Structures are given as structure tokens and as C-alpha cells.
Amino acid sequence: MAKTRVLVEFGMGTSLRREDYTEAARRALKDALWHNSVNMAELFGFPKEAMIIDAEIGVQEPGRVDVAALKEIFPYGQPTITVTKGGLDIDKPHTEGRTVVANAAVIVSFDMEPAA
């Protein structure tokens, strides 16, 4: 058996006022997840818990993201979340602070034989 990728989705999320990197990341993950309604587990005859979920989040300050809080988004499967430098911080022109933009990639795989 081999880890075989079956789905990739992308999302973007923001924190407009609070500079909350976790909230921007949460919104990016939800954006990616809510873009599809493909029932991958059922399609391949696996239980939903067998889904291997690799999520990568890009933000300007990765250390400010609470990864444990992001895992709560996934109702099933085996999520692994990696936070890397990316996204954008956009300074506000007429006031203190900045808008935080997070990008997410969600990859769903199963442990199965690849198609020949």
C-alpha cells in the first residue's frame, strides 16, 4: 500500500482587524474545505476516518498560529497541519495595524495501491 493523493483544494482567509493569524488560517482552511462536496472516502470504499489530510498554511508569522485549534475544523480523517511563511500582511494606510491574509492547501490521500 502507498499514500495516494486523490484531492487538492486551496483556500484564502483573512483577519481584517485583530491581526489574528489563527483566525485567518481557520478561514483559509474552511474556504478550501467548503469548495468541494466530493465524497472521496465513499468513492474508494474507505471509512471517512481513513482519510489522510495534509494541510499547509502560509502566513507571515507562522509561530502565531495555534495548530491544535485548527485541527478542530476536521470532523474526521487524520489531519496533519504544517504552517509555513507565506500569505500577506497588509499595513493599514490611515491607522495602526494590518490585515492578515492566510493561504491554505488541503491534500486528501488514502493508503492504497496506485492505479496502474
C-alpha positions as CSV (number, residue, x, y, z in Angstrom):
1,M,0.0,0.0,0.0
2,A,1.1,3.6,-0.6
3,K,-0.1,7.0,0.3
4,T,-2.0,8.1,-2.8
5,R,-3.3,11.7,-3.3
6,V,-6.8,12.0,-4.5
7,L,-7.8,15.6,-3.9
8,V,-6.2,19.0,-3.6
9,E,-8.2,22.2,-2.6
10,F,-7.0,25.7,-2.0
11,G,-8.4,28.5,0.2
12,M,-7.7,32.0,1.4
13,G,-8.7,33.6,4.7
14,T,-8.2,37.0,6.4
15,S,-8.2,38.7,9.8
16,L,-9.2,42.2,8.9
17,R,-8.9,44.0,12.2
18,R,-7.4,41.8,15.0
19,E,-4.3,40.5,13.4
20,D,-5.3,37.0,14.4
21,Y,-3.2,34.6,12.5
22,T,-5.1,31.6,13.7
23,E,-8.4,33.0,12.6
24,A,-7.1,33.9,9.2
25,A,-5.7,30.3,8.9
26,R,-9.1,28.9,10.1
27,R,-10.9,30.9,7.4
28,A,-8.4,29.7,4.8
29,L,-8.9,26.1,5.7
30,K,-12.7,26.4,5.7
31,D,-12.6,28.2,2.4
32,A,-10.7,25.2,0.9
33,L,-12.9,22.6,2.5
34,W,-16.2,24.3,1.6
35,H,-15.3,24.4,-2.1
36,N,-16.0,20.7,-2.5
37,S,-18.6,18.2,-1.7
38,V,-16.7,15.2,-3.2
39,N,-17.2,12.1,-1.1
40,M,-13.8,10.7,-1.5
41,A,-13.9,8.0,1.2
42,E,-17.1,6.5,-0.2
43,L,-15.9,6.7,-3.8
44,F,-13.0,4.4,-2.9
45,G,-14.8,2.3,-0.3
46,F,-13.0,3.6,2.7
47,P,-14.3,4.8,6.0
48,K,-14.0,8.6,6.4
49,E,-11.6,8.1,9.3
50,A,-9.1,6.6,6.7
51,M,-8.7,10.0,5.0
52,I,-5.1,11.2,5.3
53,I,-5.4,15.0,5.4
54,D,-2.3,17.2,4.9
55,A,-3.0,20.9,5.3
56,E,-0.4,23.5,4.7
57,I,-1.0,27.1,5.8
58,G,1.1,30.1,4.7
59,V,1.1,33.2,6.9
60,Q,3.8,35.9,7.5
61,E,4.2,34.9,11.2
62,P,3.8,31.1,11.4
63,G,4.6,31.0,15.2
64,R,1.4,32.9,15.9
65,V,-0.9,30.1,14.6
66,D,-2.5,27.7,17.1
67,V,-2.3,24.4,15.1
68,A,-4.3,22.5,17.8
69,A,-7.2,24.9,17.3
70,L,-7.1,24.3,13.5
71,K,-7.4,20.5,13.9
72,E,-10.9,21.0,15.4
73,I,-12.1,22.0,11.9
74,F,-11.8,18.5,10.6
75,P,-14.7,16.3,11.7
76,Y,-13.0,13.1,10.6
77,G,-9.8,11.8,9.0
78,Q,-6.2,12.1,10.1
79,P,-5.2,15.8,9.8
80,T,-1.6,17.0,9.8
81,I,-1.2,20.7,9.7
82,T,2.0,22.5,8.7
83,V,2.4,26.3,9.0
84,T,5.0,28.0,6.8
85,K,6.0,31.5,6.0
86,G,3.7,32.9,3.3
87,G,0.4,34.8,3.0
88,L,0.5,38.6,3.3
89,D,0.4,41.2,6.0
90,I,-1.0,44.4,4.6
91,D,-0.4,47.6,6.6
92,K,-3.5,49.8,7.1
93,P,-2.9,53.2,5.4
94,H,-4.6,55.6,7.9
95,T,-4.3,53.7,11.2
96,E,-2.2,51.3,13.2
97,G,-2.3,47.6,12.4
98,R,-2.5,45.4,9.4
99,T,-4.7,42.9,7.7
100,V,-3.5,39.3,7.8
101,V,-4.0,37.1,4.8
102,A,-3.5,33.3,5.0
103,N,-3.4,30.8,2.2
104,A,-4.2,27.1,2.6
105,A,-3.7,23.9,0.6
106,V,-5.6,20.8,1.7
107,I,-4.5,17.5,0.3
108,V,-6.5,14.3,0.8
109,S,-4.9,10.9,0.4
110,F,-5.6,7.3,1.2
111,D,-3.3,4.4,1.9
112,M,-4.0,2.3,-1.2
113,E,-2.4,0.9,-4.3
114,P,-2.0,3.5,-7.0
115,A,-3.8,2.9,-10.3
116,A,-1.7,1.1,-12.9
